[in-house]
Amino acid sequence: MVFQYNRHTCLPSSEGLPDSDDTPVDNELQDLIPGLLKATLVMAWSERMDWFFGVDMGIYYDPDEPAIVPDGFLSLGVERC
């Protein structure tokens, strides 16, 4: 019997992932602008249910690479909660 390793089945749980890069916010605008953008999208696209706007969330694109942590990002074509 040959053991087949699939690295995607061995990903860490959410508890094992960092939730902050411990970098302080440089100024108040860096914190306010993504929130303002999200509020604007909620008003402008109130009828659309196919977008998600995330703020200060780590995006893991490869298990062997560290997360990208943008101040804000927009994903289209996903169900909005």
N, C-alpha and C positions, 0 to 999 in steps of 0.2 A: 504494500500500500504506500503510495506517494502522498506526502502532505503538501497541499496547495495553500500557500499563504496569500491572503488578500488583505493588503494594508488598510483598505477602506472599512473592513469589518472590525478593525481594532482601533478605531478612533476614540479619543477620550470623551467622557460625558461632559455635559455643560459645567459640572463642578470642577472638572480638571482643566478648564480653559480660563485664561485670565479675563477679568472683566474691566480692567483698567490698565493703561500703560504708565500710570503714576506720573504723567506729565501734567503739571498744573496749567489751567487755562490762562493764557497770557493777558487777555483783556476781556471785558464784559461783552464786547461785540462778537467775539469768537463763540461765545455761548448763546447769544441772542439771535444771531442771524439764521442758524439752522431752524430754530423754533419759529421764527417769523416766516421763513420759507415754507415750512410745513403748514402753518396756519393759512397761508395764502393758497397753497394747493388744496387744502380742505375746502375752502370757500369756492375757488375757481372750478374744481373738479368734484363738486358735491354729488353729482349724478354718476360719476365714474366709479366703478368698483374693481378696477384692474391695475391698481398701482399701490406701491408701498414706499414710504419715505422713512428711512432709518437715521437716527442721530447717535453718534459716538458708539457705534456697534462694530465689533471686529468682524471682518470678512475673511474667512478661511478658504482660500482657493486651491491650496495644495497642503496635504498633511505634513509635508516635509519643510514647509516654509512658514514663517511667522505671519500673523494676521495683518491685514491692512486695516487701519482705523481712521477712516475719514471723518470729518466733522459732520457730514451729512451725505446721504446718497439716495437716489431715486431709482426704483425698479419698476418698470412697466410690464404689463402682461401677467401680473400676479394678483391673486385675490386679496382685496383689502379687508381688514377686520374692522 
